[in-house]
Amino acid sequence: MDLFSQQEQENRERQMPLAARMRPRCIDEFCGQQHFLGAGKLLRRMIAAGRIGSVIFFGPPGTGKTTLAHLLASETGGRLMPLSAVTSGVKELRQALAVARSEVESGNPRPLLFVDEIHRFNRAQQDALLPDVEEGIVSLIGATTSNPFFAVNGALLSRSQVFQFQPLSEVELMHLLERALVDRERGLGASETRVDSEALRYLAKASEGDARRALSVLEIAVLSAPATDVSLGVPQIRESMQQKTIQYDGSGDEHYDVSSALIKSIRGSDPDAALYWLARMLEAGEDIRYICRRLVILASEDIGNADPQALPIAVAAAQACELVGLPECQLTLSHAVLYLACTEKSNSATRAIALARREVREGALIPVPVHLRDAHYSGAQQLGHGQGYQYSHNAADGIADQDYLGVDRIFYEPGSRGWEGRMQERIQQIQERLRKTKPGHAEGNA
């Protein structure tokens, strides 16, 4: 590198944001992900052996996926060939693979093809990687914030090792922030402004595991501080953070994970947890109709006849949300979620229809008993349809002693909670009484 090139590089580095300048220069400086990068862990062993196969890095932003890809290249001596699935197509991909093949054929170490946002590649683009990955022409490093088991082709996934990145802990973020404050070469050590420990702890917690965000806010706070402010506290850090950005993909993992947490919290009768997950969905801009549909389903699936009012309340909430819209319909959703979370629960209706449908799928189809068949058309009497049918309202208690199925089956087993609990004895008496009308039933043979 000549004098001018070195000067140009130094100028570029000075303009880089703090998060980029503070990227670790070796594996030992890398912070976090010790569950697969710690001593004796899988990826650390792969690095030590110099045999990096194809890997998928999966996790939230700011956890080190891109940084680790660069470190793997420097640790193994392979050339890093970066591609962005957002801006690159099959043409650019094939060009990169051709260069990689030439490198290998020339006796150079196997290149590392880093594909950022690999989930953005369509099926054809992902398939284009398969031959060279399978032949070992490149070590693929795919980075994604989406669950690869949904976003990456099964054929490519089966040839790759998946490493899930976790948000950095508050302790790990504190370590990064403190290092940035004292580093005079790459960090903020040359600044006369300091940040007190309470403010650093606040920033580490508020950054929610995102190292890039934590370092960016720290840089803004220090560089924007007036010359008279020699020490920054929580207020200055909070101001530098501005509005919180909620990571939430309306069709990705967060969408399904948060909605799953909402439903499971209501099912578990925890109103506070249910309200939190509802708030997460509302703040992220989730489709109100989607939330309403989930609540209507839950009212039957998890509450059912334990509280017959649950379904009308869920349906009314859905109708009210259509009528008033946001922001007011958040009150309706809160009302419905709290009711559904606090009321009695039963999944007997869910189990009953599952048993009945399994009987239809797997058992011999049961013919409709003759006395229950439609007798309202000309010729039905000649066929004997409807003969022997007993009109239930003519019975003293409204229950006619007749067979309605033709075989001895019990699908509905009422629960012991709420309305079902109060009606359980009656329901069981009715079932036993009707069971005695089944063909072949004998007394004492229930």
BELQUIUR-V558209 format. One record per residue. N is the residue number from 0. RES is the residue in one small letter. SS is DSSP state (@ for helix, = for strand, . for the rest). OMEGA is omega in whole degrees, 0 to 359 (NA if undefined). Layout:
# BELQUIUR-V558209
<<N,RES,SS,OMEGA> <N,RES,SS,OMEGA>>
This chain:
# BELQUIUR-V558209
<<0,m,.,180> <1,d,.,185> <2,l,@,182> <3,f,@,180> <4,s,@,180> <5,q,@,179> <6,q,@,179> <7,e,@,179> <8,q,@,179> <9,e,@,178> <10,n,@,179> <11,r,@,182> <12,e,@,179> <13,r,@,181> <14,q,@,180> <15,m,.,176> <16,p,.,183> <17,l,@,182> <18,a,@,179> <19,a,@,180> <20,r,@,184> <21,m,.,177> <22,r,.,181> <23,p,.,181> <24,r,.,177> <25,c,.,183> <26,i,@,183> <27,d,@,178> <28,e,@,183> <29,f,.,184> <30,c,.,177> <31,g,.,177> <32,q,.,181> <33,q,@,180> <34,h,@,173> <35,f,@,182> <36,l,@,179> <37,g,.,181> <38,a,.,178> <39,g,.,180> <40,k,.,192> <41,l,@,184> <42,l,@,178> <43,r,@,178> <44,r,@,178> <45,m,@,179> <46,i,@,181> <47,a,@,180> <48,a,@,181> <49,g,.,182> <50,r,.,177> <51,i,.,176> <52,g,.,177> <53,s,.,184> <54,v,=,173> <55,i,=,176> <56,f,=,186> <57,f,=,178> <58,g,.,183> <59,p,.,179> <60,p,.,173> <61,g,.,182> <62,t,.,171> <63,g,.,184> <64,k,@,180> <65,t,@,180> <66,t,@,182> <67,l,@,177> <68,a,@,178> <69,h,@,180> <70,l,@,178> <71,l,@,179> <72,a,@,181> <73,s,@,181> <74,e,@,184> <75,t,@,180> <76,g,.,178> <77,g,.,179> <78,r,.,177> <79,l,=,180> <80,m,=,185> <81,p,=,174> <82,l,=,173> <83,s,=,180> <84,a,.,179> <85,v,.,187> <86,t,.,184> <87,s,.,177> <88,g,.,181> <89,v,@,181> <90,k,@,180> <91,e,@,180> <92,l,@,180> <93,r,@,176> <94,q,@,179> <95,a,@,180> <96,l,@,177> <97,a,@,177> <98,v,@,179> <99,a,@,180> <100,r,@,179> <101,s,@,179> <102,e,@,182> <103,v,@,181> <104,e,@,178> <105,s,.,178> <106,g,.,179> <107,n,.,178> <108,p,.,180> <109,r,.,180> <110,p,=,175> <111,l,=,179> <112,l,=,181> <113,f,=,179> <114,v,=,179> <115,d,=,182> <116,e,.,186> <117,i,@,179> <118,h,@,178> <119,r,@,175> <120,f,.,176> <121,n,.,185> <122,r,@,181> <123,a,@,180> <124,q,@,178> <125,q,@,179> <126,d,@,181> <127,a,@,179> <128,l,@,192> <129,l,@,184> <130,p,@,183> <131,d,@,175> <132,v,@,182> <133,e,@,180> <134,e,@,181> <135,g,.,178> <136,i,.,177> <137,v,=,166> <138,s,=,181> <139,l,=,170> <140,i,=,179> <141,g,=,179> <142,a,=,181> <143,t,=,173> <144,t,.,180> <145,s,.,180> <146,n,.,184> <147,p,@,180> <148,f,@,173> <149,f,@,191> <150,a,@,184> <151,v,.,181> <152,n,.,181> <153,g,@,181> <154,a,@,179> <155,l,@,181> <156,l,@,182> <157,s,.,179> <158,r,.,185> <159,s,.,174> <160,q,=,182> <161,v,=,176> <162,f,=,181> <163,q,=,179> <164,f,.,178> <165,q,.,174> <166,p,.,180> <167,l,.,179> <168,s,.,178> <169,e,@,179> <170,v,@,180> <171,e,@,178> <172,l,@,176> <173,m,@,179> <174,h,@,179> <175,l,@,182> <176,l,@,180> <177,e,@,179> <178,r,@,180> <179,a,@,182> <180,l,@,183> <181,v,@,182> <182,d,.,183> <183,r,.,183> <184,e,.,184> <185,r,.,186> <186,g,.,185> <187,l,.,184> <188,g,.,181> <189,a,.,180> <190,s,.,178> <191,e,.,181> <192,t,.,179> <193,r,=,179> <194,v,=,183> <195,d,.,187> <196,s,@,179> <197,e,@,179> <198,a,@,178> <199,l,@,178> <200,r,@,178> <201,y,@,180> <202,l,@,180> <203,a,@,180> <204,k,@,184> <205,a,@,182> <206,s,.,173> <207,e,.,173> <208,g,.,183> <209,d,.,182> <210,a,@,181> <211,r,@,180> <212,r,@,181> <213,a,@,181> <214,l,@,179> <215,s,@,179> <216,v,@,178> <217,l,@,180> <218,e,@,179> <219,i,@,183> <220,a,@,183> <221,v,@,185> <222,l,@,181> <223,s,.,183> <224,a,.,175> <225,p,.,182> <226,a,.,182> <227,t,.,180> <228,d,.,180> <229,v,.,179> <230,s,=,181> <231,l,=,179> <232,g,.,182> <233,v,@,182> <234,p,@,181> <235,q,@,178> <236,i,@,180> <237,r,@,179> <238,e,@,181> <239,s,@,181> <240,m,@,183> <241,q,.,186> <242,q,.,180> <243,k,.,176> <244,t,.,181> <245,i,.,177> <246,q,.,183> <247,y,.,177> <248,d,.,185> <249,g,.,179> <250,s,.,184> <251,g,.,185> <252,d,@,183> <253,e,@,179> <254,h,@,184> <255,y,@,181> <256,d,@,182> <257,v,@,178> <258,s,@,175> <259,s,@,179> <260,a,@,178> <261,l,@,183> <262,i,@,182> <263,k,@,177> <264,s,@,177> <265,i,@,179> <266,r,@,181> <267,g,.,176> <268,s,.,176> <269,d,.,184> <270,p,@,182> <271,d,@,177> <272,a,@,180> <273,a,@,179> <274,l,@,179> <275,y,@,182> <276,w,@,174> <277,l,@,179> <278,a,@,178> <279,r,@,181> <280,m,@,180> <281,l,@,181> <282,e,@,181> <283,a,.,178> <284,g,.,179> <285,e,.,178> <286,d,.,182> <287,i,@,180> <288,r,@,179> <289,y,@,179> <290,i,@,181> <291,c,@,179> <292,r,@,180> <293,r,@,181> <294,l,@,178> <295,v,@,178> <296,i,@,181> <297,l,@,183> <298,a,@,177> <299,s,@,186> <300,e,@,189> <301,d,@,180> <302,i,@,174> <303,g,@,185> <304,n,@,172> <305,a,@,175> <306,d,.,183> <307,p,.,178> <308,q,@,185> <309,a,@,181> <310,l,@,176> <311,p,@,180> <312,i,@,179> <313,a,@,179> <314,v,@,178> <315,a,@,178> <316,a,@,179> <317,a,@,180> <318,q,@,180> <319,a,@,179> <320,c,@,176> <321,e,@,185> <322,l,@,188> <323,v,@,180> <324,g,.,178> <325,l,.,4> <326,p,.,188> <327,e,.,184> <328,c,@,174> <329,q,@,178> <330,l,@,178> <331,t,@,179> <332,l,@,177> <333,s,@,178> <334,h,@,184> <335,a,@,182> <336,v,@,180> <337,l,@,179> <338,y,@,183> <339,l,@,180> <340,a,@,188> <341,c,@,185> <342,t,.,179> <343,e,.,183> <344,k,.,173> <345,s,.,175> <346,n,.,184> <347,s,@,178> <348,a,@,179> <349,t,@,180> <350,r,@,183> <351,a,@,181> <352,i,@,177> <353,a,@,179> <354,l,@,181> <355,a,@,181> <356,r,@,177> <357,r,@,177> <358,e,@,180> <359,v,@,183> <360,r,@,192> <361,e,@,182> <362,g,.,174> <363,a,.,182> <364,l,.,182> <365,i,.,178> <366,p,.,178> <367,v,.,178> <368,p,.,185> <369,v,@,184> <370,h,@,179> <371,l,@,184> <372,r,.,182> <373,d,.,182> <374,a,.,186> <375,h,.,181> <376,y,.,180> <377,s,.,179> <378,g,.,181> <379,a,@,181> <380,q,@,180> <381,q,@,179> <382,l,@,180> <383,g,.,182> <384,h,.,177> <385,g,.,182> <386,q,.,180> <387,g,.,180> <388,y,.,179> <389,q,.,180> <390,y,.,189> <391,s,@,184> <392,h,@,177> <393,n,@,178> <394,a,.,184> <395,a,.,181> <396,d,.,178> <397,g,.,180> <398,i,.,180> <399,a,.,179> <400,d,.,179> <401,q,.,182> <402,d,.,181> <403,y,.,184> <404,l,.,179> <405,g,.,177> <406,v,.,182> <407,d,.,179> <408,r,.,172> <409,i,.,178> <410,f,.,185> <411,y,.,176> <412,e,.,185> <413,p,.,178> <414,g,.,184> <415,s,.,186> <416,r,.,173> <417,g,@,182> <418,w,@,180> <419,e,@,179> <420,g,@,180> <421,r,@,183> <422,m,@,187> <423,q,@,182> <424,e,@,179> <425,r,@,181> <426,i,@,181> <427,q,@,177> <428,q,@,179> <429,i,@,181> <430,q,@,181> <431,e,@,180> <432,r,@,180> <433,l,@,180> <434,r,@,181> <435,k,.,180> <436,t,.,183> <437,k,.,177> <438,p,.,176> <439,g,.,180> <440,h,.,178> <441,a,.,179> <442,e,.,179> <443,g,.,181> <444,n,.,186> <445,a,.,NA>>
